[in-house]
Amino acid sequence: MGLLTDPKRQKKIVEAISKYNNWLCVLCYLSGVIGFLALAYQPLNGATYFSENALLPGLVTNEFYAEINMNALASELKEEFNKEKRKVPREWIYNHLREIGLDTYIQNYSIKYPLDIAKGQNIPGQNVYGILRAKRSASTEAVVLTTPMRPKDSDLPSTTGGIVLMLAMAKYFRRQTYWSKDIIFLVSDHEQIGLQAWLDGYHDIKSEYIVPSDVMGRSGAIQAAINLEIPDGNIRYFDIKIEGMNGQLPNLDLFNLVVKICNQEGVDVSFHRNFDPMDAQSVDGYVQSVKTMLEMMWSQAAGTPSGNHGLFHKYHIEAVTLQGIRRKNSNYAFPLERTGRILEGIFRSLNNLLERFHQSFFFYILPGTRNYISIGMYMPPFAVAIWVTLKKDQENEDKEKKKEKEKSEKEGEEDEDREGKHTEEELEKEVEELRKTIMDEDVEEEAAAEGLISIMPVILISLMMGVFSYTGPDFITMFLTTF
Amino acid sequence: MASDNANLPGGKITFLLFFALVNFSFTIGIHNDNFSEELYVKPFSSGHVMFHFQFTTVWNVSIDKPESFQHYHLFPKSLGDVLTTYKVKELHLSQTQGLWKHEKWGYPPEDAPPGDELWVWFQPHSGVDQTWADLVNALSGLFCASLNFMDSKSTVQPRWSFRPAGLASEFYSANSRFVRYSTLPREVVCTENLTPWKKLLPCGSKIGLASLLNSVKIYDGFYHSLGVHVRSVCQDTQCLTPATELKQTLTVVYDPTTNKNGKQDWSFQSMFDRTLQSQCPLADTRKIYVDVTTQETLPKFSLSPVPDFVLNQKRSGEERKIAVYQIGNHLSPSSLNLKAMYEEKLTFSNSSLPPVYANRFVTGYGLERGGVTCMIYNTMSSNTTVIFMETVPWFLRVYFSSLRIENDGKEIKPYKINFIPAKDRANPYQMELVFRLFANSVTKITYSFERAFLKWTEYPPDANHGFYVSSAVVSTVLPVASQYTATSQSVSLLEESFSDSSSSFFLRLHTETLLVSLPTPDFSMPYNVICLACTVVAIAFGSLHNLTTRDFTASDPSKRKGLVAKLKSFFKKEKESPENKPDSKEEEIPSQKDKDNSKSEEKDSKKKDGNSET
């Protein structure tokens, strides 16, 4: 019977493997890594597609037009921001949302800062949100449009464009009769903490550090969320952010949807600030794809969400961030109204959803906005690379076994020479003793290796990792450009 | 009429009797039933406008005597037949699309949960469960709804929440054996439900108020609810003889502020795309009421045409002004297009809250456990007692131990609890709690549940959409009539309930339905592939494992055994066995010698084993 049961062949294979073990390991590792990087090459990965038919992206013409003067509103909002540097104009937003006719609420929460600087202090915060109740629906489902409020002295780019756009969208959406899901317009405070408080409050989850107030207006199960980080005007293109908490990703269909609608409206989209290469099969194109891919993995490995959308994923709510990137000396900027049409397209597609997002991939790597590497494709090279550690471990085990065997054989021979007849019990005792001695030897060896020298490699490796994480994927791509 | 009944089977006596009856009815000029059509319009401060149509037929025969349900005049025969066949005493059906927002709109004339709701009191008889099953099938055909899915998995017998609304003896109504309650929270209500509902009306949908019911416009509304309510009422104030009342209601809420100018203007033309051209000649009462209490406060509005008179309604402290229109007075020279014109744009403000309202939602995340929280708000300055009823499907395994009623952090002990645990695939969890709501406070009811795995055939085609949990029902008696619009229990018409002098008002309100996702297998191609691959591996594993772990020894092919050889060896064995190999028979009583032999053999083998191991 075959390879496994034929002891002779088995032996041959084992011998061959153990003879070239190190080389084999190196080969495996290299081929794993190379295979992995090769996946970024366009012909080797797949083009994205829509798995969920219900989305029907771009089937309708987007008709959004702002009924309110968005520029005037933006300057009004800016004035509000300028009034106080550290405060955000919650009341202003609240009043505007209510004027539009939404069910508007303010959610209070307090943060108990756990670290030493402000330990024990309660920092209050407020989220403002309005719920557009869909006609004829029983408020069982909802989609969320959210944007963070950033005070004037924040280091992060302003999001006034997002807030103004949200108000204009709310006004336009309320007129429409086709909504089947409630739409929640949420303006969150304190970046991710505020949003976490809102999500905790919405799902009634108790937390030690973020305490949301008990009473708040609610809708139904949230199906999807879009987070806006849009500065006022002069937007050149959109960057899509997807990485969530602990590297969790939204369903690929949602990402595809955003890309598709943006393309349809003639707006450029980037992923990790990288555009899709013109010629993906050229060397330059390939390098760009690899860079995008590694940057995405890097961001996932960090475990922190790359935007407010990242907090939704835990609740099985698919979410992405649309970040408007502005260029100072650019003539290509497009008006906020076009962003509105993009959002209209996205929300109308989400409105069509009959089920939660479940069709497409949750595990994927993106080398660009229109290509993806599914889990089925990236796992084999990864497995080959990781096989090295298994092999090495096995090798060590084999060595130990060999040692044991040699020793026991020696002693066994001696035994037979000394005494031909052994009772069973004596034999067992001897075997045990033998094992003990071997164990002791091992322990001694380990003890000898202890000391500073033994932890040196660990320290060195961690130092190297530090340097590596600092230089990041740029280093790898730099290295790649050389060939 | 005479020609209609002439071909009735029967002898001379019946014919004579019939003649006498006809004479009687012609001479006195009355039938024993009457019909009225009413429309109640109420604008809300949130910008919405409610139109509540109520068509009431009262027939002076007792529903307890099915034999009296024979000569139909105004009462629909199709429904009457169903009622008598299935021994119904009281029937309440509502078909609703949308959620009534109590915080904004106060209380509706007929509170209904999203989807379909049916509750029925049966005449005392055995085998109510079977009658219920037959009835829902019959009604499902009659109203074109999936009522036939109201099986034992969703049907309960409420003990306190659903008492008879009409005449019933104390002894009968105290017994929940004859009541069945069920809901279909997922049911979508549309034109196909409106059409059969209209067909029950004596005047049909071509004349009278029902001609306004343009399904295209009605289903563009914010909320709409169809209702059919049958109960027995008193014929007169002395209440010696019972009558049967059929109340058909249609409530529709529009949001006129979404139009271009942002004003709350409404008219028949804009809301129904029709004007009222006729009145139902069969109806005794044909009236339209418009709530004009807020007419003088901002934003002001004016009605056209001018109402016949304005009624000052006083209901336990709550004063309302009702403009009344006799339809007949307004049909000539042109049709009636009732209009309200507002002077200014609506400014959205917080509307005054009703005395008691509730909110319910799902808590937690993940697909293993979850919870449900219901907040009941009491905005009155007095305590009140409520009955909270909840029906939870069996696949949400409710932990009864986690049920808590809290008010401001303090736990409240309910006066009464009726908890019936579910049986898998048989009946739902039923919970009825009676407890006190303190003045000006929020009471929070929470419980947690575990999400069950369904069998793979039990998932609906859209398994990832989630599963619906029907509304909870909160019943109470209010001491004030603030924002209360329901007709009083003792009367049939809206008109009569405007001059209601009672001091307590029964209120039943429904909370939101919930959408809960269950752990769902991935019903997709990769999932199927994995399943298939696993099956193949499971089948192949045995033989592979056998092959790889067994110790193979070479056998001499020359010693191939034929039948003769086998026989020979069998006899050989017989001969040899007493000395060398112990036979199975002898193993049971082994001789001392054998034992020694086998021991030494074991030793040998062990020694060998030991050597090879070390």
Boltz contact constraints between the chains, C-beta under 6 A:
constraints:
  - contact:
      token1: [A, 1]
      token2: [B, 547]
      max_distance: 6.0
  - contact:
      token1: [A, 4]
      token2: [B, 548]
      max_distance: 6.0
  - contact:
      token1: [A, 98]
      token2: [B, 348]
      max_distance: 6.0
  - contact:
      token1: [A, 101]
      token2: [B, 348]
      max_distance: 6.0
  - contact:
      token1: [A, 135]
      token2: [B, 222]
      max_distance: 6.0
  - contact:
      token1: [A, 136]
      token2: [B, 97]
      max_distance: 6.0
  - contact:
      token1: [A, 136]
      token2: [B, 98]
      max_distance: 6.0
  - contact:
      token1: [A, 138]
      token2: [B, 99]
      max_distance: 6.0
  - contact:
      token1: [A, 138]
      token2: [B, 114]
      max_distance: 6.0
  - contact:
      token1: [A, 138]
      token2: [B, 513]
      max_distance: 6.0
  - contact:
      token1: [A, 139]
      token2: [B, 99]
      max_distance: 6.0
  - contact:
      token1: [A, 139]
      token2: [B, 512]
      max_distance: 6.0
  - contact:
      token1: [A, 140]
      token2: [B, 515]
      max_distance: 6.0
  - contact:
      token1: [A, 175]
      token2: [B, 258]
      max_distance: 6.0
  - contact:
      token1: [A, 203]
      token2: [B, 363]
      max_distance: 6.0
  - contact:
      token1: [A, 203]
      token2: [B, 365]
      max_distance: 6.0
  - contact:
      token1: [A, 204]
      token2: [B, 363]
      max_distance: 6.0
  - contact:
      token1: [A, 204]
      token2: [B, 373]
      max_distance: 6.0
  - contact:
      token1: [A, 218]
      token2: [B, 361]
      max_distance: 6.0
  - contact:
      token1: [A, 220]
      token2: [B, 515]
      max_distance: 6.0
  - contact:
      token1: [A, 221]
      token2: [B, 515]
      max_distance: 6.0
  - contact:
      token1: [A, 315]
      token2: [B, 365]
      max_distance: 6.0
  - contact:
      token1: [A, 354]
      token2: [B, 462]
      max_distance: 6.0
  - contact:
      token1: [A, 354]
      token2: [B, 465]
      max_distance: 6.0
  - contact:
      token1: [A, 355]
      token2: [B, 462]
      max_distance: 6.0
  - contact:
      token1: [A, 355]
      token2: [B, 464]
      max_distance: 6.0
  - contact:
      token1: [A, 355]
      token2: [B, 465]
      max_distance: 6.0
  - contact:
      token1: [A, 356]
      token2: [B, 464]
      max_distance: 6.0
  - contact:
      token1: [A, 358]
      token2: [B, 464]
      max_distance: 6.0
  - contact:
      token1: [A, 408]
      token2: [B, 614]
      max_distance: 6.0
  - contact:
      token1: [A, 412]
      token2: [B, 611]
      max_distance: 6.0
  - contact:
      token1: [A, 412]
      token2: [B, 614]
      max_distance: 6.0
  - contact:
      token1: [A, 424]
      token2: [B, 606]
      max_distance: 6.0
  - contact:
      token1: [A, 427]
      token2: [B, 610]
      max_distance: 6.0
  - contact:
      token1: [A, 431]
      token2: [B, 614]
      max_distance: 6.0
